């Protein structure tokens, strides 16, 4: 039996639409953040990546924004749940 999370089981919480979208955004953001150096290497076609490279920084920032967007989606779902109950 799953522990109740805000008067819902974990399965019920994870089945909500915004939670699924939020988790997808978080996964995409983490993947982009971790793969930023590799993507920059393939775009620049060199083995060395400077930490001040614009492509590298923009990919890192994009990854962070995706993670934040995912958390915002989950928070919106929680707020909507609190308002309706």
C-alpha positions as CSV (number, residue, x, y, z in Angstrom):
1,X,0.0,0.0,0.0
2,X,1.3,3.4,-0.9
3,X,1.6,6.1,1.7
4,X,-1.0,8.9,1.4
5,X,0.4,12.1,-0.1
6,X,-1.9,15.0,0.5
7,X,-4.8,12.6,1.0
8,X,-4.0,10.8,-2.3
9,X,-1.8,7.8,-3.0
10,X,1.3,8.2,-5.0
11,X,-0.3,6.6,-8.0
12,X,-3.1,9.1,-7.9
13,X,-0.7,12.0,-7.6
14,X,1.5,10.8,-10.4
15,X,-1.5,10.2,-12.7
16,X,-2.4,13.9,-12.8
17,X,-1.8,15.6,-16.1
18,X,0.3,18.5,-14.9
19,X,2.5,16.2,-12.8
20,X,3.3,14.1,-15.8
21,X,4.1,17.1,-17.9
22,X,6.2,18.6,-15.0
23,X,8.2,15.4,-14.6
24,X,8.8,15.3,-18.4
25,X,10.0,18.9,-18.4
26,X,12.3,18.0,-15.4
27,X,13.7,15.0,-17.2
28,X,14.3,17.0,-20.4
29,X,16.0,19.8,-18.4
30,X,18.3,17.4,-16.6
31,X,19.2,15.7,-19.9
32,X,20.0,19.0,-21.7
33,X,22.1,20.1,-18.7
34,X,24.1,16.9,-18.7
35,X,24.5,16.7,-22.4
36,X,25.3,20.4,-22.9
37,X,29.1,19.8,-23.3
38,X,28.6,17.0,-25.8
39,X,26.1,19.0,-27.8
40,X,28.5,21.9,-27.8
41,X,31.4,19.7,-29.0
42,X,29.3,18.5,-31.9
43,X,28.1,22.0,-32.9
44,X,31.7,23.4,-32.6
45,X,33.3,20.3,-34.1
46,X,36.1,20.5,-31.6
47,X,37.1,18.5,-28.5
48,X,37.7,21.5,-26.3
49,X,34.8,23.4,-24.9
50,X,35.3,26.7,-23.2
51,X,33.1,27.3,-20.2
52,X,32.3,30.8,-21.5
53,X,31.1,29.4,-24.9
54,X,27.7,30.8,-25.8
55,X,26.3,27.6,-27.0
56,X,27.3,25.8,-23.8
57,X,25.9,28.5,-21.6
58,X,22.7,28.7,-23.5
59,X,22.2,25.0,-23.2
60,X,22.9,25.0,-19.5
61,X,20.4,27.9,-19.0
62,X,17.8,26.1,-21.1
63,X,18.2,23.0,-19.0
64,X,17.7,25.0,-15.8
65,X,14.6,26.7,-17.3
66,X,13.1,23.3,-18.2
67,X,13.7,22.0,-14.7
68,X,12.1,25.2,-13.2
69,X,9.2,24.9,-15.6
70,X,8.6,21.3,-14.5
71,X,8.6,22.3,-10.9
72,X,6.1,25.1,-11.6
73,X,3.8,22.7,-13.3
74,X,3.8,20.4,-10.3
75,X,3.3,23.4,-7.9
76,X,0.3,24.5,-10.0
77,X,-1.2,21.1,-9.8
78,X,-0.7,21.1,-6.0
79,X,-2.3,24.6,-5.6
80,X,-5.2,23.6,-7.8
81,X,-5.7,20.5,-5.6
82,X,-5.6,22.6,-2.4
83,X,-8.1,25.1,-3.8
84,X,-10.6,22.4,-4.9
85,X,-10.4,20.4,-1.7
